[in-house]
């Protein structure tokens, strides 16, 4: 019986993105091991809300809660985040289960739709998940590149154009059968919600991030993992704010339509002070070759070739990141680094009439989107670079960090 339910659980786990430590709900029902009864076996994935000696209450990711009765025969296994099988699983006791732990529960359905008799509980301890997420954030920063997809060769190479607000350069992202390919969920602002997706879903114009082993010149990367997404660019003026529903309406200058923007706990909101917005606008003009006469340290036309780094510059996450980002520093600003230093804003900090730029999910409803990043107080920036898209200034790669994953690693 152990082998039978192990195999079933493995099939469930393989549909889950353990790399991001995020277990997803599974609704399908199967027959129990042995096949000697017609009782339905159900599965649920979520977070333990409370734990007792003979039961746990789980907040299910698909919504609602279930209470799982724990018997002496219930198998409880601890799985490290990132594992794709149960070879390294270790047994736990019911008293080891704690609120906040991630679990996959497999059990027999009961007459109560909110209760099951647990046959097995697969556990990812909250501390393990947090440690894995922190490791992943650091690894994405150290070994990551990002940019806009310009070409896709299904045989094994995706070409992206990278460079942020500086001189762009091409990076060849090489993938194999072992590369993990994931896609941003259409209506989620959460990096961890990215789901497995084949390469044929990646199209020119998409934004893409990859982590792996980079070549010495930075022009190629052998990717261990690739996350892509089709994101929507919005810039315009706020016409209404509904704090009760966490939404605002914007007259979008790009789409020429009114858009409702949802803000949730994973959305990153920042508002620039007028003096900072003006400094960024001045640097943007300099990056475009339009720096005002008399400005110091204007970038020259004889900068480093595409794909190379000038002295004092490091390349992190595919964005050219200069060692001096203050006023008078050389080269274009790394806006993500600047934004990461700003405190987060709330919807109540915004006002009707504010100019904003937004990078959002594409969404299934053209009239309503979820904000990934929203930047307000951008009037000088829009005046300095009217043709720049929000995606060239903002980053979708939040990785659920308050500082913004778009910030280059120090």
Legacy VTK file of the C-alpha trace (Angstrom):
# vtk DataFile Version 3.0
C-alpha trace
ASCII
DATASET POLYDATA
POINTS 410 float
0.000 0.000 0.000
2.868 2.363 0.779
4.249 2.128 -2.763
0.823 2.653 -4.302
0.016 5.897 -2.516
3.590 7.052 -2.957
3.208 6.767 -6.718
-0.042 8.694 -6.640
1.460 11.441 -4.509
4.440 11.688 -6.819
2.118 12.328 -9.749
0.547 15.116 -7.733
3.865 16.579 -6.692
5.166 16.588 -10.260
2.362 18.978 -11.205
3.534 21.322 -8.472
6.227 23.988 -8.755
8.337 22.891 -5.815
11.149 25.174 -7.003
9.123 28.155 -5.790
7.870 26.202 -2.747
4.275 26.661 -3.877
1.919 23.668 -3.767
-1.126 23.997 -5.972
-4.609 22.634 -5.302
-5.553 19.374 -7.016
-9.235 18.767 -7.500
-9.276 15.400 -9.273
-10.578 12.362 -7.439
-9.167 8.838 -7.715
-9.758 5.423 -6.244
-7.944 4.573 -3.024
-4.985 2.194 -2.985
-6.085 -1.383 -3.323
-9.286 -0.531 -5.175
-11.436 -2.479 -2.698
-13.928 0.300 -2.006
-15.864 2.933 -3.914
-14.981 5.647 -1.413
-13.598 8.728 -3.202
-10.079 9.844 -2.499
-9.596 13.602 -2.575
-6.540 15.822 -2.403
-6.075 19.346 -1.127
-3.094 21.683 -1.001
-2.749 24.628 1.294
-1.394 26.010 4.561
-2.053 24.640 8.028
-4.230 27.083 9.932
-4.386 25.114 13.175
-3.080 21.757 14.379
-4.408 19.416 17.075
-3.484 15.961 18.296
-5.937 14.257 15.954
-6.640 16.772 13.176
-5.383 19.751 11.199
-7.316 22.610 9.652
-5.985 23.629 6.256
-6.601 26.883 4.403
-6.923 25.478 0.894
-5.406 27.456 -1.968
-8.481 26.905 -4.105
-10.532 28.623 -1.401
-12.126 27.741 1.900
-10.911 25.392 4.588
-10.892 21.660 5.235
-10.391 19.711 8.434
-8.280 16.590 7.998
-8.673 13.892 10.650
-5.324 12.307 11.544
-5.368 8.630 12.536
-2.582 6.377 13.818
-2.316 4.909 10.314
-1.947 8.313 8.585
1.426 8.640 6.881
3.090 12.020 7.558
6.220 12.866 5.552
8.415 15.946 5.485
9.669 16.933 2.019
12.349 19.595 1.467
11.275 22.332 -0.978
12.687 21.703 -4.427
12.473 17.915 -4.259
10.691 16.199 -7.156
10.211 12.841 -5.457
9.953 11.324 -1.991
13.418 9.754 -1.827
14.575 12.316 0.721
11.299 12.472 2.649
11.472 11.880 6.394
8.652 10.766 8.710
6.988 13.214 11.093
4.598 12.916 13.978
1.345 14.815 14.173
2.756 16.984 16.967
5.408 18.204 14.494
2.762 19.888 12.348
2.487 23.635 12.914
0.433 26.559 11.599
2.088 28.017 8.520
3.410 24.690 7.233
2.560 23.872 3.620
0.803 20.550 3.134
-0.616 18.242 0.520
-3.321 16.111 2.137
-4.656 12.954 0.544
-7.632 11.297 2.186
-11.082 9.788 2.004
-13.993 12.121 1.391
-16.644 12.231 4.097
-20.260 13.318 4.268
-19.007 16.717 5.351
-17.595 18.494 2.243
-15.238 20.419 4.505
-13.702 17.352 6.182
-11.599 14.387 5.041
-10.053 11.377 6.710
-6.353 11.781 5.962
-4.462 8.815 4.514
-1.261 10.781 3.957
0.063 14.273 4.648
3.082 15.610 2.733
4.607 18.543 4.597
6.905 21.407 3.704
7.893 23.106 6.942
7.446 26.873 6.995
11.094 27.401 7.967
12.242 25.224 5.044
10.052 27.165 2.615
11.326 30.529 3.863
14.923 29.369 3.598
14.342 28.061 0.073
12.670 31.292 -1.032
15.540 33.370 0.323
18.062 31.133 -1.446
16.106 31.439 -4.693
15.929 35.235 -4.443
19.680 35.435 -3.988
20.307 32.984 -6.814
18.052 34.874 -9.236
19.963 38.044 -8.414
23.396 36.470 -8.767
22.808 34.235 -11.799
19.814 35.876 -13.465
19.365 37.798 -16.688
16.221 39.413 -18.032
15.009 41.225 -21.089
12.480 41.352 -23.896
12.193 38.351 -26.202
13.245 39.144 -29.759
13.494 35.649 -31.236
12.550 32.094 -30.277
14.248 29.018 -31.726
12.298 25.986 -30.438
15.412 23.880 -30.980
16.969 25.394 -27.877
17.681 29.151 -27.924
15.689 32.242 -26.982
17.221 35.627 -27.792
16.409 38.511 -25.476
17.258 42.195 -25.673
18.560 43.404 -22.336
20.021 46.557 -20.888
17.356 48.461 -18.954
17.646 52.186 -19.615
21.167 51.895 -21.017
22.466 50.540 -24.300
20.620 47.312 -25.022
22.412 44.135 -26.027
21.340 40.649 -27.032
21.647 37.626 -24.763
21.218 34.071 -26.059
19.307 31.975 -23.528
19.999 28.285 -24.159
17.555 25.738 -22.795
17.401 21.936 -22.774
14.935 19.252 -21.749
16.009 19.680 -18.132
15.404 23.449 -18.082
12.352 24.401 -16.011
10.048 26.568 -18.150
7.351 28.533 -16.349
4.875 31.214 -17.358
3.419 34.104 -15.343
-0.212 33.471 -14.414
-2.522 35.834 -16.380
-4.263 37.419 -13.387
-1.572 37.204 -10.706
1.042 39.729 -9.611
2.924 36.973 -7.790
6.132 35.521 -9.225
5.567 32.244 -7.339
2.297 31.719 -9.213
4.163 31.144 -12.482
3.105 27.772 -13.890
4.856 25.164 -16.055
4.454 26.021 -19.747
6.065 24.782 -22.986
8.432 26.926 -25.019
5.848 27.455 -27.762
3.998 29.834 -25.429
6.946 32.248 -25.454
6.554 34.933 -28.119
8.601 37.935 -29.312
7.709 40.924 -27.170
7.322 38.851 -24.006
9.474 39.617 -21.004
11.683 36.776 -19.887
13.947 36.018 -16.980
16.432 33.153 -16.831
18.915 31.925 -14.290
21.837 29.660 -14.946
25.478 29.722 -15.970
26.506 32.823 -17.923
29.307 33.027 -20.428
32.305 35.161 -19.577
31.242 37.980 -21.891
27.637 37.885 -20.665
26.247 37.236 -24.134
24.958 33.722 -23.412
23.436 31.780 -20.547
22.824 28.057 -20.104
19.486 28.278 -18.306
18.421 26.113 -15.398
15.082 27.918 -15.174
13.154 30.327 -17.394
10.133 32.390 -16.424
8.304 34.378 -19.096
5.184 36.451 -19.340
3.113 38.753 -21.489
2.669 41.956 -19.559
0.587 45.016 -20.168
1.958 48.561 -20.164
-0.283 51.322 -18.870
0.470 54.999 -18.457
-1.960 57.787 -17.875
-3.916 59.756 -15.320
-5.898 58.453 -12.363
-9.569 59.280 -12.842
-10.929 57.535 -9.761
-9.883 55.638 -6.617
-11.953 53.078 -4.704
-10.030 52.259 -1.542
-12.743 49.890 -0.337
-12.250 47.562 -3.312
-8.519 48.274 -3.721
-8.978 49.507 -7.278
-8.335 52.629 -9.253
-9.389 53.715 -12.720
-6.950 55.179 -15.214
-7.335 56.798 -18.590
-4.680 54.794 -20.407
-2.732 56.835 -22.974
-1.368 53.667 -24.572
-4.563 51.676 -25.003
-6.737 54.786 -25.394
-9.290 53.387 -22.962
-10.336 53.479 -19.327
-8.804 50.647 -17.312
-9.591 49.390 -13.822
-6.419 48.449 -11.966
-6.608 46.043 -9.041
-4.029 46.327 -6.276
-3.372 43.341 -4.019
-0.821 42.364 -1.375
1.707 41.378 -4.052
1.438 44.629 -6.020
4.306 47.054 -5.515
3.289 50.703 -5.254
5.812 53.542 -5.148
5.345 57.300 -5.380
8.225 59.547 -6.420
8.929 62.836 -4.707
9.025 65.671 -7.271
12.776 66.225 -6.870
13.578 62.526 -7.413
11.271 62.355 -10.436
13.068 65.343 -11.912
16.506 63.789 -11.329
15.437 60.586 -13.036
13.978 62.564 -15.935
17.266 64.445 -16.357
19.237 61.204 -16.403
16.792 59.697 -18.893
17.386 62.612 -21.216
21.103 61.996 -20.844
20.671 58.296 -21.644
18.783 59.318 -24.778
21.569 61.676 -25.824
19.437 64.708 -24.934
21.258 65.788 -21.781
21.005 69.546 -21.323
24.022 71.655 -22.087
26.297 72.074 -19.091
25.295 68.759 -17.483
28.284 66.897 -16.126
29.415 63.425 -17.057
27.159 63.129 -20.084
27.492 59.676 -21.614
29.558 59.590 -24.780
28.747 57.925 -28.046
31.857 55.791 -27.673
30.621 53.609 -24.814
31.299 49.910 -24.433
30.082 47.585 -27.177
26.794 45.809 -26.711
27.102 42.929 -24.275
30.217 44.268 -22.537
30.708 46.117 -19.291
32.673 49.301 -18.776
35.017 49.730 -15.783
33.036 50.388 -12.617
30.008 48.615 -14.035
28.723 45.198 -13.133
26.030 43.269 -14.963
23.365 41.887 -12.635
20.104 40.294 -13.668
20.743 41.334 -17.247
20.621 45.030 -16.370
23.668 47.252 -16.586
24.222 48.431 -13.035
26.688 51.243 -12.400
28.699 51.567 -9.240
27.760 55.227 -8.945
24.026 55.886 -9.151
23.958 59.286 -7.494
23.793 62.654 -9.220
26.760 63.089 -11.504
27.382 59.329 -11.743
28.379 57.917 -15.105
25.816 56.351 -17.403
22.034 55.849 -17.190
20.318 55.248 -13.869
19.244 51.838 -12.669
15.660 52.773 -11.864
14.944 49.488 -10.114
17.748 50.162 -7.651
16.387 53.643 -7.010
12.832 52.387 -6.567
13.948 49.625 -4.193
15.217 52.296 -1.805
11.828 54.003 -1.661
9.286 53.066 0.999
6.183 51.336 -0.275
3.084 53.421 -0.861
-0.579 52.689 -0.291
-3.576 53.284 -2.464
-4.583 56.089 -0.111
-1.311 57.891 -0.956
-2.515 58.333 -4.538
-4.818 61.089 -5.709
-7.166 61.681 -8.586
-5.215 63.418 -11.337
-1.874 61.763 -10.501
0.136 60.547 -13.480
1.215 56.921 -13.169
2.917 54.170 -15.092
1.909 50.574 -14.469
3.250 47.184 -15.405
0.423 44.708 -15.022
-0.676 41.219 -15.827
-2.202 40.760 -19.257
-5.338 39.385 -17.635
-8.381 37.727 -19.132
-10.414 40.942 -19.067
-9.042 43.832 -21.125
-10.830 46.324 -18.892
-9.474 45.058 -15.563
-5.869 44.167 -14.707
-3.786 43.458 -11.609
-0.825 45.755 -10.949
2.597 44.179 -10.550
4.375 47.518 -10.215
2.786 50.967 -10.085
4.821 54.146 -10.015
3.178 57.515 -9.349
4.544 61.055 -9.546
5.992 60.448 -12.996
5.067 63.651 -14.854
8.716 64.713 -15.429
9.637 61.192 -16.580
6.809 61.065 -19.102
7.825 64.476 -20.401
11.485 63.449 -20.690
10.827 60.106 -22.357
7.299 60.139 -23.826
7.919 57.078 -25.998
9.319 54.822 -23.293
7.103 51.947 -22.265
6.563 51.186 -18.567
8.172 47.774 -19.107
11.490 49.474 -19.895
11.367 51.251 -16.545
9.599 48.764 -14.252
10.162 45.080 -13.575
7.679 42.214 -13.308
10.188 40.083 -11.400
9.105 40.936 -7.870
9.727 37.504 -6.326
7.401 38.769 -3.588
10.054 40.955 -1.958
9.135 44.358 -0.647
12.284 45.888 -2.066
11.577 44.729 -5.594
13.383 41.924 -7.324
14.233 44.245 -10.150
16.876 45.769 -7.935
20.305 44.637 -8.951
22.309 42.700 -6.448
24.820 44.861 -4.635
LINES 1 411
410 0 1 2 3 4 5 6 7 8 9 10 11 12 13 14 15 16 17 18 19 20 21 22 23 24 25 26 27 28 29 30 31 32 33 34 35 36 37 38 39 40 41 42 43 44 45 46 47 48 49 50 51 52 53 54 55 56 57 58 59 60 61 62 63 64 65 66 67 68 69 70 71 72 73 74 75 76 77 78 79 80 81 82 83 84 85 86 87 88 89 90 91 92 93 94 95 96 97 98 99 100 101 102 103 104 105 106 107 108 109 110 111 112 113 114 115 116 117 118 119 120 121 122 123 124 125 126 127 128 129 130 131 132 133 134 135 136 137 138 139 140 141 142 143 144 145 146 147 148 149 150 151 152 153 154 155 156 157 158 159 160 161 162 163 164 165 166 167 168 169 170 171 172 173 174 175 176 177 178 179 180 181 182 183 184 185 186 187 188 189 190 191 192 193 194 195 196 197 198 199 200 201 202 203 204 205 206 207 208 209 210 211 212 213 214 215 216 217 218 219 220 221 222 223 224 225 226 227 228 229 230 231 232 233 234 235 236 237 238 239 240 241 242 243 244 245 246 247 248 249 250 251 252 253 254 255 256 257 258 259 260 261 262 263 264 265 266 267 268 269 270 271 272 273 274 275 276 277 278 279 280 281 282 283 284 285 286 287 288 289 290 291 292 293 294 295 296 297 298 299 300 301 302 303 304 305 306 307 308 309 310 311 312 313 314 315 316 317 318 319 320 321 322 323 324 325 326 327 328 329 330 331 332 333 334 335 336 337 338 339 340 341 342 343 344 345 346 347 348 349 350 351 352 353 354 355 356 357 358 359 360 361 362 363 364 365 366 367 368 369 370 371 372 373 374 375 376 377 378 379 380 381 382 383 384 385 386 387 388 389 390 391 392 393 394 395 396 397 398 399 400 401 402 403 404 405 406 407 408 409
